[in-house]
Amino acid sequence: PKLPLVFAGGVMANQFIRKSLTAKYGAYFAEPAFSADNAAGIAVLTARREGLL
């Protein structure tokens, strides 16, 4: 069966990738603002876990 595919994460804000996947697969994406990289959030979570914050 065909399942939906979610394109998410910071790299999905890249216009070249978005255009390529849309042209090839008819993909849909959220606005780039909603595809931001979560590295800052992971850094804060790790710092809190390690007692640095």
N, C-alpha and C positions, 0 to 999 in steps of 0.2 A: 504493500500500500504506500501511496505517497504521503509523506509527512511534511508538515511545515518546517521550514528552516529559518532560524533566527540569526541574523547577522548582527552581532553586538560587540562592543568593546572599542577601545580607542582607535584601533586601526580602521574600523568601519566608518570613521569620519573622513577618511581619505577619499577625495573626489574621483581619482583615477579608478580605485577599486570599486567604488559605488557605481560609477558609469559602466565599468566592464561587466560587473555582475548583473546590473539591470539589463544591459543589452543582451547578454547571453542567456539569462534565466528569467527575465521579467521580475527581478527581485524588487522588494519594497523595503525601504529603510526609514527609521525614525530620523528626525532632524539631527544634524551633526552635534548640536548641543546636548542631545541625549545619548550620544555615543562617546562621551569623554572617557579618557583613561582613568582607571581607578587606582593608579599607583600611589597617589597621595593618601587616599583613604586606607590602603593597606599599610603604608608607612606609619600612619597615626595609630592604627590598630596594633601593630607590632610594638611600637614605642610604649603604648599603654600597657600591653601585656608584659613587657620587660621592665615596667616600672620607671620608665624614662620620662613619662608625662604624668 
